[in-house]
Amino acid sequence: MNSMTGFGRAEVTTKNGKFTTEVASVNNRFLEISLRLPRSFFSLEPSVRQLVSSKLKRGKVHLFVNYEMPEGAPEKYPVNQAAARSYYQQLKKLNKELKLVDDIKLSDLLALPEICSSDQTGADQDKFWPPLKRSVEKAVTSLIGMRKEEGQAMARDMAERLTIISRLNKEIMAKAPQAVLQYRQRLTDRIEELLARPAADQVRLEEEIAVYSEKTDIAEECTRMISHVEQFRATMKQKGSIGKTINFILQEMNREANTIASKASEISITKASINVKDEVERLRELVQNVE
């Protein structure tokens, strides 16, 4: 079981330069990928997106790639000297007309449009894709490792919650028959008090008890709860994306707990069912981050 939260980083250096990839992910209903690549590598973005989507199934993923040219490589951002001279002459003229005292600095010129421009209109895919791919793969692998580690911690927490739910469910099943007997005794005492004679109207008494037993019968809900817990545990052991499946199981568990609480007439059963709902809610909070 994997979490959807994690981070990964990788560097790949070749004679053509160094690629540094950083990737982070958080929980999300679906897979949403946000990429930031250098402008000269925009043509490789579809390949990067496809690579990431083949490794991850759910989560909001942010991936950033930085590229550094090798030492001794031609200048990547040559200065447009003609544009710089034109800007300088215009600014100098404007400075004189407005009678300004500020000097025109080189930093002022470099901040203007078209002074520096990239000499790379697009990357050679055959040349740059292999190292970029390795960098992305290594970063995503690191991310998956962190997601898996956190997922294992979540699985241990979930297992403890399931154990608590199973224990509470057993307590409810053990108390349910006693609740019917207690109701029978209360009903008998009330009838005897009203009619002032013992064992009065036995037929009506049995009918009342039968109706009560049917209305408060929680055996079916408790049995289904056992099944849901077993299914939850089995799903946790599966590989791949299991978050949506577990979330559906939790919805069913919550439904059973609500039904038990509504049927229960004994305070001990009501309290136990409320505790079950609390544990289910804690599980739902954890599941929101399961891939």
MIDOSE-1310 file (N, C-alpha, C; in nm, 2 decimals, decimal comma, always signed):
residues 291
mnsm	+0,08/-0,12/+0,00/+0,00/+0,00/+0,00/+0,09/+0,12/+0,00; +0,06/+0,22/-0,09/+0,14/+0,34/-0,10/+0,06/+0,46/-0,06; +0,13/+0,56/+0,00/+0,08/+0,69/+0,03/+0,08/+0,77/-0,10; +0,01/+0,88/-0,11/+0,02/+0,97/-0,22/+0,11/+1,09/-0,19
tgfg	+0,17/+1,10/-0,08/+0,26/+1,21/-0,04/+0,40/+1,16/-0,04; +0,49/+1,24/-0,11/+0,63/+1,20/-0,11/+0,71/+1,31/-0,19; +0,84/+1,28/-0,19/+0,93/+1,37/-0,26/+1,05/+1,29/-0,32; +1,10/+1,33/-0,43/+1,21/+1,26/-0,49/+1,30/+1,36/-0,57
raev	+1,43/+1,33/-0,57/+1,53/+1,42/-0,64/+1,63/+1,33/-0,70; +1,68/+1,37/-0,82/+1,78/+1,30/-0,89/+1,86/+1,39/-0,98; +1,99/+1,35/-1,00/+2,08/+1,43/-1,09/+2,14/+1,33/-1,19; +2,15/+1,36/-1,31/+2,22/+1,28/-1,41/+2,31/+1,38/-1,49
ttkn	+2,44/+1,34/-1,49/+2,54/+1,43/-1,56/+2,60/+1,35/-1,68; +2,60/+1,41/-1,80/+2,66/+1,36/-1,91/+2,75/+1,46/-1,98; +2,82/+1,43/-2,09/+2,90/+1,52/-2,16/+2,82/+1,64/-2,22; +2,69/+1,62/-2,23/+2,60/+1,72/-2,28/+2,54/+1,81/-2,18
gkft	+2,57/+1,79/-2,05/+2,52/+1,87/-1,94/+2,46/+1,79/-1,83; +2,41/+1,86/-1,73/+2,35/+1,80/-1,61/+2,20/+1,83/-1,60; +2,12/+1,72/-1,58/+1,98/+1,73/-1,55/+1,95/+1,71/-1,40; +1,88/+1,80/-1,34/+1,84/+1,78/-1,20/+1,69/+1,78/-1,20
teva	+1,63/+1,67/-1,15/+1,48/+1,66/-1,14/+1,44/+1,65/-1,00; +1,34/+1,73/-0,97/+1,27/+1,72/-0,84/+1,12/+1,70/-0,86; +1,07/+1,61/-0,78/+0,93/+1,57/-0,80/+0,86/+1,56/-0,66; +0,74/+1,61/-0,64/+0,67/+1,60/-0,52/+0,53/+1,57/-0,55
svnn	+0,46/+1,50/-0,46/+0,32/+1,47/-0,48/+0,24/+1,48/-0,35; +0,11/+1,51/-0,36/+0,02/+1,51/-0,25/-0,11/+1,44/-0,29; -0,20/+1,42/-0,20/-0,32/+1,34/-0,23/-0,41/+1,41/-0,32; -0,48/+1,34/-0,41/-0,57/+1,39/-0,51/-0,66/+1,27/-0,55
rfle	-0,78/+1,30/-0,59/-0,87/+1,19/-0,64/-0,82/+1,12/-0,76; -0,75/+1,20/-0,85/-0,70/+1,14/-0,97/-0,55/+1,18/-0,99; -0,50/+1,14/-1,10/-0,36/+1,17/-1,13/-0,35/+1,31/-1,20; -0,29/+1,40/-1,14/-0,28/+1,54/-1,20/-0,13/+1,57/-1,20
islr	-0,07/+1,60/-1,32/+0,07/+1,62/-1,33/+0,10/+1,76/-1,38; +0,18/+1,83/-1,30/+0,22/+1,97/-1,34/+0,37/+1,96/-1,37; +0,41/+2,01/-1,49/+0,56/+2,00/-1,53/+0,61/+2,14/-1,54; +0,74/+2,15/-1,51/+0,82/+2,28/-1,53/+0,95/+2,24/-1,59
lprs	+0,97/+2,25/-1,72/+1,09/+2,22/-1,79/+1,15/+2,35/-1,85; +1,28/+2,35/-1,87/+1,34/+2,46/-1,94/+1,28/+2,48/-2,08; +1,27/+2,61/-2,13/+1,20/+2,64/-2,25/+1,25/+2,55/-2,37; +1,38/+2,53/-2,37/+1,44/+2,46/-2,49/+1,40/+2,31/-2,49
ffsl	+1,34/+2,26/-2,38/+1,30/+2,12/-2,37/+1,15/+2,10/-2,37; +1,08/+2,20/-2,41/+0,93/+2,19/-2,42/+0,88/+2,08/-2,51; +0,96/+2,05/-2,61/+0,92/+1,95/-2,71/+0,92/+1,81/-2,64; +0,99/+1,80/-2,53/+1,00/+1,67/-2,46/+0,90/+1,65/-2,35
epsv	+0,82/+1,76/-2,33/+0,72/+1,75/-2,22/+0,62/+1,64/-2,23; +0,56/+1,61/-2,35/+0,47/+1,49/-2,37/+0,54/+1,36/-2,32; +0,66/+1,34/-2,36/+0,73/+1,22/-2,32/+0,75/+1,21/-2,17; +0,78/+1,32/-2,11/+0,80/+1,33/-1,96/+0,67/+1,30/-1,89
rqlv	+0,56/+1,36/-1,94/+0,43/+1,33/-1,89/+0,39/+1,19/-1,90; +0,41/+1,13/-2,01/+0,38/+0,99/-2,03/+0,46/+0,90/-1,94; +0,59/+0,93/-1,92/+0,67/+0,85/-1,83/+0,62/+0,86/-1,69; +0,59/+0,97/-1,64/+0,54/+0,99/-1,50/+0,41/+0,91/-1,49
sskl	+0,32/+0,93/-1,58/+0,18/+0,86/-1,57/+0,19/+0,71/-1,58; +0,30/+0,66/-1,63/+0,32/+0,51/-1,64/+0,37/+0,46/-1,50; +0,42/+0,55/-1,42/+0,47/+0,51/-1,29/+0,38/+0,53/-1,17; +0,29/+0,64/-1,18/+0,20/+0,68/-1,08/+0,06/+0,67/-1,12
krgk	-0,03/+0,64/-1,03/-0,17/+0,62/-1,07/-0,26/+0,73/-1,01; -0,23/+0,78/-0,89/-0,31/+0,88/-0,83/-0,22/+0,99/-0,76; -0,27/+1,11/-0,74/-0,20/+1,21/-0,67/-0,18/+1,33/-0,76; -0,16/+1,45/-0,69/-0,12/+1,57/-0,76/+0,03/+1,58/-0,76
vhlf	+0,09/+1,57/-0,88/+0,23/+1,56/-0,89/+0,29/+1,69/-0,95; +0,39/+1,74/-0,89/+0,47/+1,86/-0,94/+0,61/+1,82/-0,97; +0,65/+1,83/-1,09/+0,78/+1,79/-1,14/+0,86/+1,91/-1,20; +0,98/+1,93/-1,15/+1,06/+2,04/-1,20/+1,19/+1,99/-1,25
vnye	+1,23/+2,03/-1,37/+1,36/+1,99/-1,43/+1,45/+2,11/-1,45; +1,57/+2,10/-1,41/+1,67/+2,21/-1,43/+1,79/+2,15/-1,52; +1,83/+2,23/-1,61/+1,94/+2,18/-1,70/+2,06/+2,28/-1,69; +2,18/+2,22/-1,67/+2,30/+2,30/-1,67/+2,39/+2,26/-1,78
mpeg	+2,44/+2,36/-1,86/+2,52/+2,32/-1,98/+2,66/+2,28/-1,93; +2,73/+2,20/-2,00/+2,87/+2,16/-1,96/+2,96/+2,27/-1,97; +3,07/+2,27/-1,89/+3,17/+2,37/-1,89/+3,24/+2,38/-2,03; +3,26/+2,50/-2,08/+3,32/+2,52/-2,21/+3,22/+2,52/-2,32
apek	+3,09/+2,51/-2,29/+2,99/+2,51/-2,40/+2,97/+2,65/-2,45; +2,92/+2,67/-2,57/+2,90/+2,80/-2,62/+2,80/+2,87/-2,53; +2,81/+3,01/-2,54/+2,72/+3,09/-2,45/+2,57/+3,06/-2,49; +2,49/+3,03/-2,39/+2,35/+3,00/-2,41/+2,27/+3,13/-2,43
ypvn	+2,31/+3,24/-2,37/+2,23/+3,36/-2,38/+2,32/+3,47/-2,42; +2,35/+3,48/-2,55/+2,43/+3,59/-2,60/+2,36/+3,73/-2,59; +2,44/+3,83/-2,57/+2,38/+3,97/-2,56/+2,35/+4,02/-2,70; +2,24/+4,08/-2,72/+2,20/+4,14/-2,84/+2,25/+4,29/-2,84
qaaa	+2,37/+4,30/-2,89/+2,44/+4,43/-2,88/+2,37/+4,54/-2,95; +2,32/+4,51/-3,07/+2,25/+4,61/-3,15/+2,13/+4,67/-3,07; +2,05/+4,58/-3,01/+1,94/+4,62/-2,93/+1,98/+4,70/-2,80; +2,09/+4,66/-2,74/+2,14/+4,73/-2,63/+2,18/+4,87/-2,66
rsyy	+2,25/+4,89/-2,78/+2,29/+5,02/-2,82/+2,17/+5,11/-2,85; +2,07/+5,05/-2,91/+1,95/+5,13/-2,94/+1,88/+5,17/-2,82; +1,87/+5,08/-2,72/+1,81/+5,12/-2,59/+1,89/+5,23/-2,52; +2,02/+5,21/-2,53/+2,10/+5,31/-2,46/+2,09/+5,45/-2,52
qqlk	+2,09/+5,46/-2,65/+2,07/+5,59/-2,71/+1,94/+5,65/-2,68; +1,83/+5,57/-2,68/+1,70/+5,63/-2,65/+1,69/+5,67/-2,50; +1,74/+5,59/-2,41/+1,74/+5,63/-2,27/+1,82/+5,75/-2,24; +1,94/+5,76/-2,31/+2,02/+5,88/-2,29/+1,95/+6,00/-2,34
klnk	+1,88/+5,99/-2,45/+1,81/+6,11/-2,50/+1,70/+6,15/-2,41; +1,62/+6,04/-2,36/+1,51/+6,07/-2,27/+1,57/+6,13/-2,13; +1,68/+6,08/-2,09/+1,74/+6,13/-1,97/+1,77/+6,28/-1,98; +1,82/+6,32/-2,10/+1,86/+6,46/-2,12/+1,73/+6,55/-2,13
elkl	+1,63/+6,50/-2,20/+1,51/+6,58/-2,21/+1,44/+6,60/-2,08; +1,44/+6,50/-2,00/+1,37/+6,51/-1,87/+1,46/+6,56/-1,76; +1,59/+6,59/-1,80/+1,68/+6,65/-1,70/+1,70/+6,57/-1,58; +1,72/+6,44/-1,60/+1,74/+6,34/-1,49/+1,89/+6,33/-1,46
vddi	+1,92/+6,30/-1,34/+2,06/+6,29/-1,30/+2,11/+6,15/-1,29; +2,02/+6,05/-1,30/+2,05/+5,91/-1,28/+2,13/+5,87/-1,40; +2,24/+5,79/-1,38/+2,32/+5,73/-1,49/+2,25/+5,60/-1,54; +2,27/+5,57/-1,66/+2,22/+5,44/-1,72/+2,32/+5,33/-1,69
klsd	+2,28/+5,23/-1,62/+2,37/+5,12/-1,58/+2,35/+5,00/-1,67; +2,45/+4,92/-1,68/+2,44/+4,80/-1,76/+2,32/+4,71/-1,71; +2,30/+4,70/-1,58/+2,20/+4,62/-1,52/+2,06/+4,67/-1,57; +2,05/+4,80/-1,59/+1,92/+4,85/-1,64/+1,90/+4,80/-1,79
llal	+2,00/+4,80/-1,87/+1,99/+4,75/-2,00/+1,95/+4,60/-2,01; +2,02/+4,52/-1,92/+2,00/+4,38/-1,92/+1,86/+4,34/-1,88; +1,79/+4,43/-1,81/+1,65/+4,40/-1,77/+1,55/+4,42/-1,88; +1,59/+4,48/-1,99/+1,50/+4,52/-2,09/+1,48/+4,40/-2,19
peic	+1,36/+4,40/-2,25/+1,33/+4,28/-2,35/+1,43/+4,28/-2,46; +1,46/+4,15/-2,51/+1,53/+4,12/-2,63/+1,68/+4,15/-2,61; +1,73/+4,19/-2,49/+1,87/+4,21/-2,47/+1,94/+4,08/-2,47; +1,89/+3,98/-2,39/+1,94/+3,85/-2,39/+1,84/+3,75/-2,44
ssdq	+1,88/+3,66/-2,53/+1,78/+3,56/-2,58/+1,86/+3,43/-2,60; +1,78/+3,32/-2,58/+1,84/+3,19/-2,59/+1,88/+3,16/-2,73; +1,99/+3,10/-2,75/+2,03/+3,06/-2,89/+1,98/+2,92/-2,92; +1,90/+2,86/-2,83/+1,85/+2,72/-2,85/+1,70/+2,73/-2,87
tgad	+1,66/+2,70/-2,99/+1,51/+2,71/-3,02/+1,45/+2,58/-2,99; +1,52/+2,47/-2,97/+1,46/+2,35/-2,94/+1,57/+2,24/-2,91; +1,54/+2,15/-2,82/+1,65/+2,05/-2,79/+1,64/+1,93/-2,89; +1,76/+1,88/-2,91/+1,78/+1,76/-2,99/+1,73/+1,64/-2,91
qdkf	+1,62/+1,58/-2,95/+1,56/+1,47/-2,87/+1,65/+1,35/-2,85; +1,71/+1,32/-2,96/+1,80/+1,20/-2,96/+1,92/+1,23/-2,87; +1,96/+1,35/-2,85/+2,08/+1,39/-2,77/+2,04/+1,40/-2,62; +1,93/+1,47/-2,60/+1,89/+1,51/-2,46/+1,79/+1,42/-2,39
wppl	+1,71/+1,35/-2,47/+1,60/+1,27/-2,41/+1,66/+1,15/-2,32; +1,76/+1,08/-2,36/+1,81/+0,97/-2,27/+1,85/+1,01/-2,13; +1,94/+1,12/-2,12/+1,97/+1,16/-1,98/+1,86/+1,23/-1,91; +1,77/+1,30/-1,98/+1,65/+1,36/-1,91/+1,56/+1,25/-1,86
krsv	+1,54/+1,14/-1,94/+1,46/+1,03/-1,90/+1,51/+0,96/-1,78; +1,64/+0,94/-1,77/+1,71/+0,87/-1,66/+1,69/+0,96/-1,53; +1,70/+1,09/-1,55/+1,69/+1,18/-1,43/+1,54/+1,17/-1,38; +1,45/+1,18/-1,47/+1,30/+1,17/-1,43/+1,27/+1,04/-1,36
ekav	+1,32/+0,93/-1,42/+1,30/+0,79/-1,37/+1,35/+0,78/-1,23; +1,48/+0,83/-1,21/+1,54/+0,81/-1,08/+1,47/+0,90/-0,97; +1,42/+1,02/-1,01/+1,35/+1,10/-0,92/+1,21/+1,04/-0,88; +1,14/+0,99/-0,98/+1,01/+0,93/-0,95/+1,03/+0,80/-0,87
tsli	+1,13/+0,72/-0,90/+1,16/+0,60/-0,82/+1,18/+0,64/-0,67; +1,26/+0,75/-0,65/+1,28/+0,80/-0,51/+1,15/+0,84/-0,45; +1,07/+0,91/-0,53/+0,93/+0,95/-0,48/+0,85/+0,83/-0,44; +0,85/+0,72/-0,52/+0,77/+0,60/-0,50/+0,82/+0,54/-0,37
gmrk	+0,95/+0,54/-0,35/+1,01/+0,48/-0,23/+0,96/+0,55/-0,10; +0,95/+0,68/-0,11/+0,90/+0,75/+0,01/+0,75/+0,73/+0,03; +0,68/+0,72/-0,08/+0,53/+0,70/-0,07/+0,51/+0,56/-0,02; +0,59/+0,46/-0,06/+0,57/+0,33/+0,00/+0,60/+0,32/+0,14
eegq	+0,71/+0,39/+0,19/+0,75/+0,39/+0,33/+0,64/+0,45/+0,41; +0,58/+0,56/+0,37/+0,47/+0,62/+0,44/+0,35/+0,53/+0,44; +0,33/+0,47/+0,32/+0,21/+0,38/+0,31/+0,22/+0,26/+0,41; +0,34/+0,21/+0,44/+0,36/+0,10/+0,53/+0,32/+0,15/+0,67
amar	+0,36/+0,27/+0,71/+0,33/+0,33/+0,84/+0,18/+0,34/+0,85; +0,11/+0,39/+0,74/-0,03/+0,40/+0,75/-0,10/+0,27/+0,76; -0,04/+0,16/+0,69/-0,10/+0,03/+0,70/-0,10/-0,02/+0,84; +0,01/+0,00/+0,91/+0,02/-0,04/+1,05/-0,09/+0,03/+1,14
dmae	-0,11/+0,15/+1,12/-0,21/+0,23/+1,19/-0,35/+0,18/+1,16; -0,37/+0,15/+1,03/-0,50/+0,10/+0,99/-0,53/-0,04/+1,05; -0,43/-0,12/+1,05/-0,44/-0,26/+1,11/-0,48/-0,25/+1,26; -0,43/-0,15/+1,33/-0,47/-0,13/+1,47/-0,61/-0,09/+1,48
rlti	-0,66/+0,00/+1,39/-0,80/+0,04/+1,39/-0,89/-0,07/+1,36; -0,85/-0,16/+1,27/-0,94/-0,27/+1,23/-0,95/-0,37/+1,35; -0,84/-0,39/+1,42/-0,84/-0,47/+1,54/-0,94/-0,42/+1,64; -0,94/-0,29/+1,66/-1,03/-0,23/+1,76/-1,18/-0,25/+1,71
isrl	-1,20/-0,23/+1,58/-1,34/-0,24/+1,53/-1,38/-0,39/+1,55; -1,30/-0,48/+1,52/-1,33/-0,62/+1,54/-1,37/-0,65/+1,68; -1,29/-0,60/+1,77/-1,32/-0,62/+1,92/-1,45/-0,56/+1,96; -1,48/-0,44/+1,91/-1,60/-0,38/+1,95/-1,72/-0,45/+1,89
nkei	-1,70/-0,50/+1,77/-1,81/-0,58/+1,70/-1,84/-0,70/+1,77; -1,74/-0,77/+1,83/-1,76/-0,89/+1,91/-1,84/-0,86/+2,04; -1,80/-0,75/+2,10/-1,87/-0,71/+2,22/-2,02/-0,68/+2,19; -2,05/-0,62/+2,08/-2,19/-0,59/+2,04/-2,26/-0,72/+2,02
maka	-2,20/-0,81/+1,94/-2,27/-0,94/+1,92/-2,29/-1,02/+2,05; -2,20/-1,01/+2,14/-2,22/-1,08/+2,27/-2,33/-1,01/+2,35; -2,35/-0,88/+2,34/-2,45/-0,81/+2,43/-2,59/-0,81/+2,37; -2,60/-0,84/+2,24/-2,73/-0,83/+2,17/-2,83/-0,93/+2,23
pqav	-2,80/-1,06/+2,25/-2,90/-1,15/+2,30/-2,95/-1,10/+2,44; -2,85/-1,06/+2,52/-2,88/-1,01/+2,66/-2,98/-0,89/+2,66; -2,96/-0,81/+2,55/-3,05/-0,69/+2,54/-3,20/-0,74/+2,52; -3,22/-0,84/+2,45/-3,36/-0,89/+2,43/-3,41/-0,95/+2,56
lqyr	-3,33/-1,02/+2,63/-3,37/-1,08/+2,76/-3,41/-0,97/+2,86; -3,33/-0,87/+2,86/-3,35/-0,76/+2,95/-3,48/-0,69/+2,91; -3,51/-0,67/+2,78/-3,63/-0,61/+2,74/-3,75/-0,70/+2,78; -3,74/-0,83/+2,76/-3,84/-0,92/+2,80/-3,88/-0,90/+2,95
qrlt	-3,77/-0,89/+3,03/-3,80/-0,88/+3,17/-3,87/-0,75/+3,21; -3,82/-0,64/+3,14/-3,89/-0,51/+3,17/-4,03/-0,51/+3,12; -4,06/-0,57/+3,01/-4,20/-0,58/+2,96/-4,28/-0,66/+3,05; -4,23/-0,78/+3,10/-4,31/-0,86/+3,19/-4,34/-0,79/+3,32
drie	-4,24/-0,72/+3,37/-4,26/-0,64/+3,50/-4,37/-0,54/+3,48; -4,37/-0,47/+3,36/-4,46/-0,37/+3,34/-4,60/-0,42/+3,33; -4,62/-0,53/+3,26/-4,75/-0,59/+3,24/-4,80/-0,64/+3,38; -4,72/-0,71/+3,45/-4,76/-0,76/+3,58/-4,80/-0,64/+3,67
ella	-4,73/-0,53/+3,66/-4,76/-0,42/+3,74/-4,90/-0,36/+3,71; -4,92/-0,35/+3,57/-5,05/-0,30/+3,53/-5,17/-0,39/+3,56; -5,15/-0,52/+3,54/-5,26/-0,61/+3,56/-5,27/-0,67/+3,70; -5,16/-0,65/+3,78/-5,16/-0,69/+3,92/-5,17/-0,84/+3,93
rpaa	-5,12/-0,91/+3,83/-5,12/-1,06/+3,85/-5,00/-1,11/+3,76; -4,94/-1,22/+3,80/-4,82/-1,27/+3,73/-4,86/-1,34/+3,60; -4,76/-1,33/+3,51/-4,77/-1,40/+3,38/-4,90/-1,37/+3,31; -4,94/-1,24/+3,31/-5,07/-1,21/+3,25/-5,05/-1,19/+3,10
dqvr	-5,15/-1,23/+3,02/-5,15/-1,21/+2,88/-5,02/-1,25/+2,81; -4,99/-1,38/+2,83/-4,87/-1,44/+2,78/-4,85/-1,43/+2,63; -4,96/-1,44/+2,56/-4,96/-1,44/+2,41/-4,91/-1,30/+2,36; -4,97/-1,20/+2,42/-4,94/-1,06/+2,38/-4,79/-1,03/+2,42
leee	-4,75/-1,08/+2,53/-4,61/-1,06/+2,58/-4,52/-1,12/+2,47; -4,54/-1,24/+2,43/-4,45/-1,30/+2,33/-4,45/-1,23/+2,20; -4,57/-1,18/+2,16/-4,58/-1,10/+2,04/-4,49/-0,97/+2,04; -4,50/-0,90/+2,16/-4,43/-0,78/+2,18/-4,28/-0,81/+2,17
iavy	-4,24/-0,92/+2,24/-4,10/-0,96/+2,24/-4,05/-0,99/+2,10; -4,13/-1,06/+2,02/-4,10/-1,10/+1,88/-4,08/-0,98/+1,80; -4,17/-0,88/+1,81/-4,16/-0,76/+1,73/-4,03/-0,68/+1,77; -4,00/-0,68/+1,90/-3,89/-0,61/+1,95/-3,76/-0,67/+1,90
sekt	-3,76/-0,81/+1,91/-3,64/-0,88/+1,86/-3,61/-0,86/+1,72; -3,72/-0,85/+1,63/-3,70/-0,83/+1,49/-3,65/-0,69/+1,46; -3,70/-0,59/+1,54/-3,66/-0,45/+1,52/-3,52/-0,43/+1,56; -3,48/-0,50/+1,66/-3,34/-0,47/+1,72/-3,24/-0,58/+1,68
diae	-3,28/-0,67/+1,59/-3,18/-0,77/+1,55/-3,07/-0,71/+1,47; -2,95/-0,72/+1,52/-2,83/-0,66/+1,46/-2,73/-0,77/+1,42; -2,78/-0,89/+1,42/-2,69/-1,01/+1,38/-2,64/-0,99/+1,24; -2,73/-0,95/+1,15/-2,69/-0,94/+1,01/-2,59/-0,83/+0,99
ectr	-2,61/-0,72/+1,06/-2,52/-0,61/+1,04/-2,38/-0,64/+1,10; -2,38/-0,71/+1,21/-2,25/-0,75/+1,27/-2,18/-0,85/+1,19; -2,25/-0,94/+1,12/-2,19/-1,04/+1,03/-2,13/-0,97/+0,91; -2,20/-0,87/+0,86/-2,15/-0,79/+0,74/-2,03/-0,71/+0,78
mish	-2,03/-0,66/+0,91/-1,91/-0,58/+0,95/-1,79/-0,67/+0,96; -1,80/-0,80/+1,00/-1,69/-0,89/+1,00/-1,64/-0,91/+0,86; -1,73/-0,92/+0,76/-1,69/-0,94/+0,62/-1,62/-0,82/+0,57; -1,67/-0,70/+0,60/-1,60/-0,58/+0,55/-1,46/-0,56/+0,61
veqf	-1,44/-0,60/+0,74/-1,31/-0,59/+0,80/-1,21/-0,69/+0,73; -1,26/-0,81/+0,70/-1,17/-0,90/+0,63/-1,14/-0,86/+0,49; -1,24/-0,80/+0,42/-1,22/-0,75/+0,29/-1,12/-0,63/+0,29; -1,13/-0,55/+0,39/-1,04/-0,43/+0,40/-0,90/-0,48/+0,42
ratm	-0,88/-0,58/+0,51/-0,74/-0,64/+0,53/-0,68/-0,70/+0,40; -0,77/-0,77/+0,33/-0,72/-0,83/+0,21/-0,69/-0,73/+0,10; -0,76/-0,62/+0,09/-0,73/-0,52/-0,01/-0,60/-0,45/+0,03; -0,57/-0,43/+0,15/-0,45/-0,36/+0,19/-0,33/-0,44/+0,14
kqkg	-0,34/-0,57/+0,12/-0,23/-0,65/+0,08/-0,21/-0,65/-0,07; -0,30/-0,59/-0,14/-0,30/-0,59/-0,29/-0,20/-0,48/-0,33; -0,14/-0,50/-0,45/-0,05/-0,40/-0,51/-0,13/-0,31/-0,60; -0,07/-0,19/-0,63/-0,13/-0,10/-0,72/-0,22/+0,00/-0,64
sigk	-0,31/+0,06/-0,72/-0,40/+0,17/-0,66/-0,52/+0,10/-0,59; -0,53/+0,12/-0,46/-0,63/+0,05/-0,38/-0,72/+0,15/-0,30; -0,68/+0,28/-0,31/-0,74/+0,38/-0,22/-0,89/+0,39/-0,24; -0,94/+0,39/-0,37/-1,08/+0,40/-0,40/-1,16/+0,28/-0,35
tinf	-1,10/+0,16/-0,36/-1,17/+0,04/-0,32/-1,18/+0,04/-0,16; -1,08/+0,08/-0,09/-1,08/+0,09/+0,05/-1,19/+0,19/+0,10; -1,19/+0,30/+0,03/-1,29/+0,41/+0,06/-1,43/+0,36/+0,05; -1,46/+0,28/-0,05/-1,59/+0,22/-0,07/-1,62/+0,12/+0,05
ilqe	-1,53/+0,04/+0,08/-1,55/-0,05/+0,20/-1,58/+0,02/+0,32; -1,51/+0,14/+0,35/-1,53/+0,22/+0,47/-1,68/+0,28/+0,47; -1,73/+0,31/+0,35/-1,86/+0,36/+0,34/-1,96/+0,25/+0,39; -1,94/+0,13/+0,35/-2,02/+0,02/+0,39/-2,01/-0,01/+0,54
mnre	-1,89/+0,00/+0,59/-1,87/-0,02/+0,74/-1,94/+0,09/+0,82; -1,94/+0,21/+0,77/-2,00/+0,32/+0,84/-2,15/+0,30/+0,83; -2,20/+0,25/+0,72/-2,35/+0,23/+0,71/-2,39/+0,12/+0,81; -2,31/+0,01/+0,83/-2,35/-0,09/+0,92/-2,35/-0,03/+1,07
anti	-2,25/+0,05/+1,10/-2,24/+0,11/+1,23/-2,35/+0,20/+1,26; -2,40/+0,27/+1,16/-2,52/+0,36/+1,18/-2,64/+0,28/+1,20; -2,66/+0,17/+1,13/-2,77/+0,08/+1,15/-2,78/+0,02/+1,29; -2,66/-0,03/+1,33/-2,65/-0,09/+1,46/-2,69/+0,01/+1,57
aska	-2,64/+0,14/+1,56/-2,66/+0,24/+1,65/-2,81/+0,28/+1,66; -2,88/+0,28/+1,54/-3,02/+0,31/+1,54/-3,11/+0,20/+1,59; -3,06/+0,08/+1,58/-3,14/-0,04/+1,63/-3,12/-0,06/+1,78; -3,01/-0,02/+1,83/-2,97/-0,06/+1,97/-3,06/+0,02/+2,07
seis	-3,10/-0,06/+2,17/-3,18/+0,00/+2,28/-3,10/+0,00/+2,41; -2,99/-0,08/+2,41/-2,91/-0,08/+2,53/-2,80/+0,02/+2,52; -2,77/+0,10/+2,62/-2,67/+0,20/+2,62/-2,53/+0,15/+2,59; -2,50/+0,03/+2,63/-2,37/-0,03/+2,61/-2,34/-0,06/+2,46
itka	-2,45/-0,11/+2,40/-2,44/-0,14/+2,25/-2,43/+0,00/+2,17; -2,51/+0,10/+2,22/-2,50/+0,23/+2,15/-2,36/+0,29/+2,16; -2,30/+0,28/+2,28/-2,17/+0,33/+2,30/-2,06/+0,26/+2,22; -2,08/+0,13/+2,21/-1,98/+0,05/+2,13/-1,99/+0,08/+1,98
sinv	-2,12/+0,10/+1,93/-2,14/+0,13/+1,79/-2,08/+0,27/+1,76; -2,10/+0,37/+1,85/-2,04/+0,50/+1,83/-1,89/+0,49/+1,83; -1,83/+0,41/+1,91/-1,68/+0,39/+1,91/-1,64/+0,33/+1,77; -1,72/+0,24/+1,72/-1,69/+0,18/+1,59/-1,69/+0,29/+1,48
kdev	-1,79/+0,38/+1,49/-1,80/+0,49/+1,39/-1,68/+0,59/+1,41; -1,63/+0,61/+1,53/-1,51/+0,69/+1,55/-1,39/+0,63/+1,48; -1,37/+0,50/+1,50/-1,26/+0,43/+1,43/-1,27/+0,43/+1,28; -1,39/+0,41/+1,23/-1,41/+0,42/+1,08/-1,38/+0,56/+1,03
erlr	-1,41/+0,66/+1,11/-1,38/+0,80/+1,06/-1,23/+0,82/+1,06; -1,16/+0,77/+1,16/-1,01/+0,78/+1,16/-0,95/+0,71/+1,04; -1,01/+0,59/+1,01/-0,96/+0,52/+0,89/-0,99/+0,60/+0,76; -1,10/+0,66/+0,75/-1,14/+0,74/+0,63/-1,04/+0,86/+0,62
elvq	-0,99/+0,92/+0,73/-0,89/+1,02/+0,72/-0,76/+0,97/+0,67; -0,72/+0,85/+0,71/-0,60/+0,79/+0,66/-0,61/+0,76/+0,51; -0,73/+0,70/+0,47/-0,75/+0,65/+0,34/-0,74/+0,77/+0,23; -0,77/+0,89/+0,27/-0,77/+1,00/+0,18/-0,63/+1,02/+0,12
nve	-0,53/+0,96/+0,18/-0,39/+0,97/+0,13/-0,33/+0,84/+0,08; -0,42/+0,74/+0,05/-0,38/+0,61/+0,00/-0,39/+0,62/-0,15; -0,29/+0,58/-0,22/-0,29/+0,57/-0,37/-0,40/+0,47/-0,42
